[in-house]
């Protein structure tokens, strides 16, 4: 923290407030903790108890501490500033100084996750790209940015094409680009903390083919250049009660221990924050939109856990919640713990897709028997128990009522009076204050007209558009609730839709219904079902460039594996209790976007003695009848839509009893489609 008069005065006042509250923690420790909290994604004032159990109750001290947090949060971090050319040149100079001919910049952190703290937004700092998936490769003369189909338009808008080639990550993958551009004898650097073993292997193959070397870096060269890089986040960690989780942490540890025994492993290394949060029944606030505490863990065959986490993040009630079988360790001792596993000749399970390379190499070089397999928490976490499913259904009822109020407000607004940002603010307000609500599950996608064609569009003051008559409006949003996570997309006609709008929307709807009503044998993967959602678009030579469905956690990540519905597949069979999205779409660049998304859970089919499975739709919100062409629907599709709308109306009406305008709109919006 820079030393100036304002800082000195702030520190003096804070020190006095701490002393008056009887708190003797050194001021520099308090400041460091508050800076870490400011770099996290706190949603409430629980974090004050990280300073001292009494800090939240002392109003004067709490205000001073919160003022310091706000001050730290407003400090510039260099992300979003237009310095792409200068930063690319600086990185190349730094690489040359280190004897490297190139460097790989993934959008990931030490946990290989999608949900990345500001400190780890290295790709955004370097290139300006702010999507949630991507990679850059920088060589001495060439550079390329790789994104998937969700982000091609966003990348084109954000990243200078004269500095970076723009590549589709599946159609023009990094390994092909490296084979083309790597010179023989070149040294390509990578950060072994930011790549899983399987990712490293995919990079090593083209290096070998080109006669080049893949070189691990002891520290990240971007960190050496990023002068205002935020500190590691220190979001408060709290217990997640069994009344929401459906099982005590001790039961989950026993389940995972049994899975280790099946694999012949004495221990497993966990690096996925959501796995650790699920296993220990804790939640955190290190990243936006997902209640994750960043940490690592080693789970042993007896169900004991060594948890490598910054103790400063633990709220006072956490140690008692953890019990005696969970041992909290400092994160910097993780390397020694891996060495101890190797020295003891332990067979250690690792998920090479997510376990950082340095951990795998440490175990292997130490002589440990490394067993490669899936994260042992992934499947039991994905298959929600009865309590979790009941909670998810309840969360969707409340969320559906909030979304219905929003849609009614939107329908009543004068034409041209609402912008994309207005809509985000109103929808956020509709959810806020609801029972068990903890914040959004992702940044709301609020796209009008051509912005709706950008699959993961994020509205800014510069891109903000008015919802004009004759256009389509796409809103994709969700909430984090203590009892569940929601994710729902609705496309709304603003004014009278064009015939093309109705045709494309109805094709998407028919695919949505086909997937919602599917019946399939046990062992079926999402890849085998993906075609159902695309078939009616394909008939018109149309398609969409994203997966049809992703797994969803329980008050955890809105994107969760191992299940998904995608042409690329995942290898994970769909199983009862899994929650997955059903979200086909269509996007016409420069014109409009369409997506219909409900969450569904996998259930046993009623008529197949458990041999077949199906889906129960969880999301409850009207589908815009103005965009449906009834003549294109079959009798069965008519019946599904009318039954769905009847269920929506019956379920949500009691929650809207005191909102006459929303209730009237709900009944009109869910009338039988035959009456349209």
N, C-alpha and C positions, 0 to 999 in steps of 0.2 A: 504494500500500500504506500503510495508516494507520500513523502514527508513535506507537507505545506501547512500553512496556518489553519486551514479548515480541517485537515486531518488531525493536527495536534489538538485542536479544540474538541473534535469529535471523540478522540481517544480519551481525553481528559474527562469529558462528561460521562462517557461509558464506564470508565474506571470508577468514577464516583458512584454511579448507579449500582455497579456490581458490589462495591464496598458497603453501600447502604443496605443492600439485600443480604449481606453476610456471605457473599460468594467470593472466595479467594483464588479463583482460577486466574492465572496470569493473563494479562490483557492480550499478549501476542497469540496465545492459544485460542482465546475467544475469537479474535479477528480471523485467524486461519480457519476455524470451524465455520464462521459465518460466511466467509468467502466460498467455502465448499458447498454450503447450503444454497448460496446464491447461484452456484453453477449447476444445481440440481433442479428438480421440477416440483417444489413443494406446493401443496394444495391447501394447507391449513397451517395453523400455528403450533402444531405438535413439535416442530423442530426446536422451539424454545426450550423444551425440556432436555434437549441434548446439552445445552449449556449448564443447566442445573434443574432439578425437579421443581424448584420454586420459581423459576424464571417466568413461566407463563402466568402465574398468579400475581406477580408484581407488575402492575400496569405501567408504571414509569419505566422500569427496566425493559419490559417487553417492547414498549414503543421505541426505545433507543436501539435495541437489538434489531427490530424490524426495519428501522430506518437505515441502519448499517447494511442489512441484507439488500434492501432496495437500491442503495447506493452502489453496492458491489455488482448487483445484477445489471445495472445500467452501464457499467464500464464497457467500452468497445472491445470486441474480440476479433475483429477483422473479417468475420464471415459476412458475405453479402456486399463487400466493397469491390468496386470494379478495378481490380489490379491484376487481371489474369496474365497479361504479358510480362509485367515486372516480376511476378511471383514465379512464373514458369522459368524465366531467365535466372532468377536467384536459385531455384532448385537445380537447374543444370550446372550452375557454378559450384554449388555445394556437392553435387555428385562427382564432378570432376576433381574437386579437392579430395574426395574420399577414394578416388580411383575407380569409380563406378561409371558405366556407360549408359545406365538407365535405372529406373526405379518403378515399382508397381505401387499404385495408390488405390487400395480398396475402400469402399464405403463400409467400414466395419471397425469394431473396437477389439479389445482384448478378449471378448467373449464371442466373437464372430456373429454378433446379433444384428438384426435389422434396426433395433432401437438404440440409437447412438447419442451419447451426451454431447453437448457443445464442444467439450474438450477434444473429442475424437472426430469432429467433422473436418477431417483433413482434406477430403475430396472437395468439399464445398469451399474451404478456404483457398485451395489452389485453383480450382476451375470455375467456381461460381455455380456449379450444379447442386441443387438442393433437394433432388429427389431422394427416395429412400432405398434405392438399389442402383449400383453402378460401380465402375472401376475405370481408372485412368492408367495408362502406361506412358511414361516419359522416357524418351531416348535423346541422345545428343542433338539429333537433327529432326526427328519426328516425334509426334505425340498423338495419342488417340484416347477418346472417351467411349466407353462401352456401356450401353444401357439397353433395357428390354423394350418391348413394344409399348409399355405403359408410359414411357418417358421420352420417346423420340421427339415429340413436338416440344416438350419442356426443355430438353437438352439443346435443341436448335435455337430456342429463344434465349437461353441463359449462357451458353458457352460459345466463345468466338471460334467459328469454323476455320479461320485462317491459322489458328494456333493448334487446334485439336481436330483430327479426323473424327467424324461421328460415325460410330459403328453399332449395328444391332448385335447384342451380345450372343444371341443364339444363331443368327444367320451369318454373322461375320465375327466369329469368336476370337478371343484374345490369342489363343495358340496359333491360329492361322496368321494373324497380323504379326506376331513375333517371328514366325518362320520366314515371313517376307522381309522383315526389316532388321532383324538382329544380325550383326556382323560376326564373322568367325572370330573367336577369341574374346568377344565382348563379355563384360561382367554386368549382369542384371541384378540389382539389389532388391531385397524385399524385407519387410519387418516380420520376423517369425512370431511376433505376438499377435499379429493381425490376420493370420492365415491358418486355416486348419490343414492337417496333413494331406488330405485329398486335394485341397486347393494348391498346395505347394507342388504336389506331384503333377498337376495339370500344367503348371508353369514350367516345371523342370523338363518336361518332354520336348517342347519346341526349342528350349535352350540346347538340349543335347543334339537335336536334329540340325541346328544351325552351327554347332561347334562352339557354343557359348556356355557361360557358367551362370548358375543362379546362386546368388551370394546373400546369406543372411546378414542383416545389419544389427549391430549391438544396440544402436538407438536409431530412432526415426529421423531422417534428415529434415523432414518438414517441421518437426518439433524444434529443430535448431534454428529455423527461420521464423517461426511463428512467435513473434515477440509478445503479443498480448493473448496468448493461448490461455483459456480458462483453466482453473485447477480441477482436479478430480472431483466429481460431485459427491456431496455428503447428504443425501436425502435420508430422513429419519426412517428407521426400520421398526415396524410394529407387528405384533402377533396378528394372525388372521384366524379368528375363532372357528372352532370345529362346527359350530352351528351354521356357518356358511360353507366351510370346506367339506363337511360331511364325514370326515375321519380325522382322528388325532394324528399328529405327526409321528408318534410312535408306531401306529399301524402302517403308515406309509413307509417308514424305514424298514419295517419287517417285510413288507411287500418287495421292496427293492433288494433287500438282502437275499430273499428267496430267488430273485431273478439272477443275482450274481452267482448263487450256487448252481443254478441251471447252466450258466456259462462256464463254470469252472474257475471263476475269478474270486480272488480274496478281497479285492477292492475295486472301486471305480472312481475315475476322476470326472468330476462334474464342472463344466465351465459355462453352461447355459444358465443365465440368471433366473429364467422362469422355472427351470427344473428345480433349482435349489429353493426358490420361493415356495413352490408346490410341496416339496419334500418336507420342509421345516415349518410349513404353515406360517410364513411371514410375508409381508409385503413392504415395498419401499417406495422411493420417489427419486431415483437417480436420473431417470429420463422422462421426457414428456409423454403423456398419454398412456403409459403402461406402468403399473405399480411394481417396478423391478428394483431390487437392491443389487448392485454390482458386487459380485463375490465369486470365489471358487470354493469347491468342497471336495473332500475325499470321503466316500461312504464305504464302510468296511463290511465284511461278511457277517459280522455280529450285529449289524444295524447301527453301530456307532458312526458318528460323523465328525470329521475335522472340518471346521468351517473357517475359511480364510477371508476375513472381512474386517474392515476398519471399525474398531470398537466405538469410535466416536459417533457412528451412525445408529447405535443401538439405543432405543428408548429404554427408560429404567425398568420397564416390566418385561423386557425380552429375555434376560437371563433365566428368570424363573420359568418362563414359557418353554424355553429350550430343554430344560432338564439336564440331568447328569450325563446323558449319552452323547450330547453335542458339545464339542470342545471348540471354543472360539480361539482362533489363532490370528496373528498378524499376517497380512497378505504377503509381506516380504519373506515369510518363512516357508512359502509354498515350495520353493526349490529344495530346501532341506527335507521337506516331507516326501517329495518325490524320490530323493536320494535314499531315504530310509526304506521306502517300499522296495526299491531296487536292491538295497543291501540285504533285505530280509527275504530275497528271492520270491516275492509275492507276484502272483499272476494278476495283472491290472487291466481292467476293461476300459477302453477309451473309444469315444465316437470320433473317428478321424475327420468327419465333416466339420466338427465344431471345436474339438480340442486344439488349442494353439500348438503350432509346430514345436515351439521351444519345450513344451511339456512332454510331447511325444519323444523328441530327441533326448531329453534328459533321462527319461525312463529307459529308452533303448540303449543309450550309451552307458547307462549304469548297470546294464545287464538284466533288467527286469523282463519277465515274460509279458509281452503286450498282446492282449486279446482285442482285436478290432471288432466292434459291434455297435449297435444302436445305444444311445443314451438310455440307461435302464429306467429313467423316470418318464421318458417321452410317451410311451404307450399307455401306462396307467394314468398319466396326467390327461391324455387325450380322451380316454374313455370315462366320461363324467359319471359320478355315482348318483344315486337317486336324490340325495339332498341337493347336490349341485344342479341337477336338472330342474328340480322344483324351483330353486332360486333363479335359474336362468329364465324359466317361464315367467316368474313373477317380475323379473327385471324387464322382460320384453313387454309385459302388460303396461307397466308404468312408462316405459320408453315409447310404446305405441301411442299412448294417450298424449304424451308431450309432442310427438311428431304430428299427430292429428290436429292438435291445437295450432301448430305451425302451419300446416297445409290449409287449414280453414282461414287463418290470418292472411296467407298468401292469396287465396282465392278472393278474399273480400277487398284486397288493396286496389286502389285506382290504377289503371294501366299506366306503366312507365314511372311509377312512384317508388319502386324498390330497386336497390342495387344488390349485387352479389354479397357485398360486405354487410349490408342491412340484414339480409337473410341469415347470414352466419350469426350475427349478434342476436337476432330474435330467436333462432332455434336454440342457441346456447342458453339463453334466458329461460326458454320453455323447459329445458331439462334441469337447470340449476335449482337447487332446493328440493328436488324430489327425494323420496326416501332412499337412503343408502347411496345416493349419487356422489361420485368422487371426481368427476371430470370427464372430458371427452376421451374416447378410445383411439382417436386419431384426429388430425387436423381436418376439419370439414371441407369436403370438395363441393364448392358452390359455383357451378359453371353455367352461364347463360349463353345461348347461341353457340358461336364457334369455340368459346372456352369450354363448353361441355364436351367437345371432341378431344380435349386433352385429358387422358384417362385419369391421371393423378394430379389434376390441376389444383393449384393453391392460389387463391385470390390474394392480390396485393392492392395497395392504393393505386399503383400504376396500371394494373390489368383490370381493375374493377369495372364491370359493365352493368348497365341498367337492364332489367328484365323487360324487354320490349314486346308488345303484342306481335303475334305471328312467329315467335321463336319458341324453342324448347329450353326448359331449365332443368338441369340435373343436379340433385343434391344427394351426396353420399356422406353419411355421418354415423356416429355411434357414441355410446356412453359407457363409462366404467362405473359399475355399481358393486357394492360389497358382495352382492349375491349373483352377479353375472356381468358379462360383457356383451354389448350389442353392436351391430353393424348393419345398416339398412340403406338402400338407395331407392329413390323414387325419381322418375322423370315426369315433369309436369308441362302441359301445354299452356303457354301464356297467350291467351286469346284463342282464336280459331286455328287449329293445326292444319297443315297442308296434307294432301292425300299421301304424299311420300312419307311424311312423319307417321301417319297412321299405319301404313304398310310395314314400315321398318319396325315400329313399336310392336305391332301385332306378331310379327315373326319372332321378335325377341321374347314376347310373352309366351308364345306357343312353346319355344324351347325351354323357358322357365317351368312351364306346367309339365312338360315331358319329363324333366328331371325330378320335379317335386313328386310326381306320381310313379316314379320308377320302382320296380321290384327286381331284386337281383340276388343271386345266391351268395352265401357266405364265401369269403375269399375274394370277392370282387374288389378291384381297385378303382380309384377315381378316374384313371385313364380310360377304363373300359366304359365309363358312363358319359364322358365329356361330349361325345358325338351327339348324344340325345339333345343337348342344349343348342347345338349349332345347326342341326339338320334343316331347319326351315330357312335360315339365312343362306345356307349352302345352296338350297334350291334356286335362290335368286343370285347366285355367284357372289355372295357377301360373306363376311366373317368378322371376327374381332381378334385382336392380338394380345390377349391376356388369358390367364387361367379362368376357368368357369367357377371354381370354388377353392377357398382356402380354409384350413382349420381355424377355429376360434377358441381361445382359452376361457377359463372361468375366473373372472377378475384378474386376468393376466394379459398376455399378448393378444391383440386382435388378429394377428397372423400366427398360427400355431401349427406345427407338424405333429406327427408325420403324415397326416391325411391331407389330401387335396384332390380336387377334380380338375384335371389338366391333361392336355394332349401329351405333355412331357412325362406325366406319371410321377409317382413317388415310391412305388414298390410296397406301400403300406395298404393292406386290405382295410376296407371300411368295416367298422365294428360298432356294435350297439353302444350308445353313450357318446360317440364322437359328435362334435358340432362342426358343421361346415357351411360355407356360404353357397348359395345358388344365385349366380349373378352374370348371366349372359348379357351381351350388349351389342351395340353397333355405333360406329363413330365415323362421321363424314367430315373429313378435315376441312376447316374453315367454315363449317355450316352448323353442325349440331352433334350432340352425343345422346345416346340412349342407353340406360342400364336399369334393370329391375333386379334388385337384390333382397332376398330374404335369407335368414339363417335357418338351417334345418338340423335336426338331430337324427342319427341313425337309430332305427328301431327294428324289432323283430316283426316281420309281416304276420298279420293276424291269421292267415289261412295256410301256413306252410310248415307248421310244427317246428318252427325255429330254423328251418333249412334256408329260408329266404329272408331278406332284409328289405327295408324301405326307409322312407323319410317322414318325420313329423315336422311340419313347418312351425317355427317358433315366432317369427316376426309377425307383428300385427299392425298393419297400416294400409289404407286404401291404395289401390292401383288406379291411376288416372283413366277413367272410362272414356274421356274425350279423345284419347289417343288409340282406342281399340276399334278395329274394323270387325264388327260382329260376324259379317259374312265369311270371314276368313277362318273362324273358329269352328271346330267340330262340336257335336253335341256333348261329348265328354269334356271338352275344354270349357264350353259354356257352363257345364255343371260344376266343374272344379272352381271356376272363377266366382260363380254365384255363391257356392258353399263357403269359399274362403271369405268373401265379403260379408256374408251373413255371420260368420264366426267373429270377424273383426268387429262388426257392429255390436253383437251381443256381448262381447268381452269388454270392449272399451266404453260402451255407453254408461255403465255405472260410474266410471272414473271421470266422466265428463258431465255428470248430472248438474253441476253448478256452473257449467259453461254453456249456456243455451245456444250461443252462436256456433260453437264448435260441435255441439251435439246435433243441431239441425244440419250442419254441413256433413257430418259423418253419415247420417241416415241417407242423405241425397247421394253421397259419394259411393255408398255401398249398395245402392239399389241394384236389382238384377240387371245384367247387361242386356237382356232381351228388351228392356224398357228404354234402352239408349236411343 
